[in-house]
């Protein structure tokens, strides 16, 4: 396991990379033997730095929920990161692309909680019962460490991603709340366009057969620490599309059909 000094140093390196807009080498390139617990410890230390600066936690994001993404990262379990108030953008926003490192967009569903949700073995129905509403969402992801180190060619792995707050950098919610007991989210999805060209399509079922299973997974992860999801928190349940790269000038639109549209422009 990493020492507390190594954990704090790694968290500071990620924090500086984000603030200075300059990616660092993958942490696992220098920290040999890092494991998942170490990666989450680094993430936690970085989260605490942000909180100390007054940034409030608004919820969580769940990643690597689709089989395609798990196979790409050579892992068989999802991961999670923390959402902050500073990461929230409104539908129709214009976002400065250069504020983010290697920015990409994913389409998914968000759940907004109405009741505390806690437990190690929660059913889909239990998740839905604790949900105030679901809503279409886009997640903006960013890599504060190089995906491929330019000097060595080393590719960052899932522990790098977890330490990097699961690559989370921003989120945009749609404006039409969904009653998840009335709409089958397994068969709901989106057409994701970049500059008017369709780049990705997907259905909610790609997320562990139901987006609510992503919520159940994160609750199981938290339960061992006595932590649950709280009323009012937003949880991104996991992408059902691949990440689409964006840059200055990119126009993104996610068409969720009868569930509404989300648009965002990058300058």
N, C-alpha and C positions, 0 to 999 in steps of 0.2 A: 504493500500500500504506500501511497505517497505521503510524505510528511506534511504537516500543516503549513510549513514554509513553502514547500513546492506548490501546494494547492493555491495559496494566496498569490504567489508569483504568477502562476498560470492564469488565474482570474484577472490579475492586473494587466497581463499581456493582451488578453482578449479585450479588456476594457479600453486600453490604449489604442488597440487596432481599430476599434469602432469609433473612438473619438477622433483619431488622427486620420481615419479613412485610408489606412495602410495595412494590408493583410500581413499576418505573421506566418511563419512556417507551422505546419501541423504540429500540435503539441506532442502527439505520439511519436514524432520523429526524434524528439530529444528525451522524452520521458518514457523510457523503456519499461515495459511491464504494466503500464497503466491499464486498469480494468474499469468496468462499468460503474462501480461504486466510486472510484476516483473521479471519473468523468462527471458524475452527478455532484460530487463534493465541490469540484471546480465551478460547475454551474451555480450551485448554491452560494458560493463565496462571491461570485460576480453579481448575482441577484441582490445580495445584501449590500454590495457597493452602490447599486442603483437605488435601492431603498434609502440608503443613508443620504443620498442626494435629493430625496423628496419625491422620487418617482413611485407612484402607487401601483400595486398589483391589481389588475382587472380580471385575471383569469389564467387560463393555461392553453397551450396548444399540444396536440398529440400528433406525432409524425410516424412515418414508416409503418402505416397501418395496412397498406395494400401489399399483396404478395409480390407484385412487380418491384416495388421499392425495397422490400425486404431482401429480395434476391439480388438486387443491384448493390446493396450494402452488405451482403453476406451476413444477415442477421435474421432471427426468427421471432423477434419481439418488437413491438413499437417503442417509441421513446416519447419524452415530453419536455416542454419548455414552459417558460413563464411569460405571460402577456403583461405589459405595462401600459399605463395611461398614455405615455409618450408615443406608443406604437399605434394608437388608434387614429385612423383616417376615415373621413366621411365619404360616402358614395359620391362620385363625381369629382373627387379631389384631383389636384395636380401635385405631383410629388417630384422632388428633385432627385433624379437618378444617381447623381454623383454623391449623394449623402449616404449611399449604401455600397457595399462591396459585393460585386458579382450578383446584382439583384435578379430575382426570379419571382414569378407569380404562380400560385396554385389555386385551384377551385375546390371548395368543400362546403360543408354545412357547419354552422356554429349553433351551440346550445346555450341558452341563457337560463340559469337555474332560478327556481322559485323557492325550493326547499333545500335544506342541507342534505347532501347525499354522501353516505359513508358506508363502506362495507367491502369485503373481500370477494364476494360472489354475487354481484348484483345482476339481475336479469334485465333484458331490454325494457320490459314493462316497468320495472322499478326506476330505471333511468328516465323513461318518458313521463312517469308520474311526478318526478321531481323537477321536471323541466317546465319553465314558464312558457317558452316558445323556442322554436328553431328558426334559423334564418340563413339564406344563402350568404356565403362569405368568400372573400379572397384573402389569401395569406401572402405577404411579401416576405421572402426569405433572403438571407444574406450570409455570406461565408467570411467570417472574420479571420479565418486562416485559409491559406491557399488550398483549393481543391486538389491541385497538383503542384508540388513544390517546384518552382522554376529551376532551381539549381540541381536537385537530385532526381527529379521525376517521381518522387514519392507521392502516393495518393493518400489523402487523409481518409481515415476510417470512421466508423460509427462512434467511437469514443471521442474523437475530435468534434464530431457534430453535436453530441450530447453536451460536452463541455461548453460548446459555442451556443448555449441556450437553444439547442435543437435547431439552430440556424434561423430562429425566428427574428423578424425585424419590424413587422407591421401587419395590420389587418384592417380590412374594410368590410363592413356588414351591409347587407341589403336592407331595404326599407319596408319589406312586407313580411311581418311575423307569420310563422307557420305553426299551426297546432299539430305536433308530431303524432298525435293520436288519430288525426283525421287525414293526414297525407302519408302515403307509403314512401318513406325516405329511401328505401332500398331501390325503388324504381324511379326516383327523382334524380336529376342530374343537371348538367350544364354543357353548353357549347362555349368553348373559350377561344376568343378571337384576339389576334394581335394585328393591329393596323388593317383591320377588315378581313384578314385571312384566318380561316379556322385552323387553329393549331392543335386543339385537344378536345375530346369529348369524354364524358364519363358518367357513371351512375353511382349513387350512394352505396350500393351493395359491394363496390370494390373495397370499401372500408370494413373488413372483417365480417362481411355479409350484412352489416347494418351499421350506420354511423354511430348509433347508441352504444355499440359494443366497444368503440374506442373510449367512450366515457366510462364504461364499466371497467375497462382495463386500467385507466389511470386511477380510479378509485381503489382498485385492488392494490396498486403500487403504493398509494398514499396510506392505506389502512394500517400497514405495519408500523407507521409512525404516528398513528392516532389522528391523522389529518383527513379531512373530507372536503368536498366542494361546497361552497357557501352560497346562500341566496344572492342573486345579482351578478354572480361571476359569469363570465363568458368563456366557453370552452370550444376551441376549434377541434373538431372531431377527427380530422385527418383528410388529406387530399385524395380525391379520386381521379386526378390528372397528374401527368408528369409536370415538373417545374418548367415554365416557359421563360426564357431569358428576356429581360427588358433593358432598355437604355434610353438616353435622352431622345425624345421624339416618339417613343412607342405609345400607342393608344391601345388600351386593353378594354375589352367588353366581355362579360360573362353573361350569357343568355340562359336563364333558368326556366324559360318557357312561362307557364302560368304562375311561377313563383317569383318572377321579376327579373330585372337586370342589375348588374353592377358594372360601373365603368370607372376607370382611373387613367389619367394621362401622366406621362413622365416627361420632364423637361430637363 
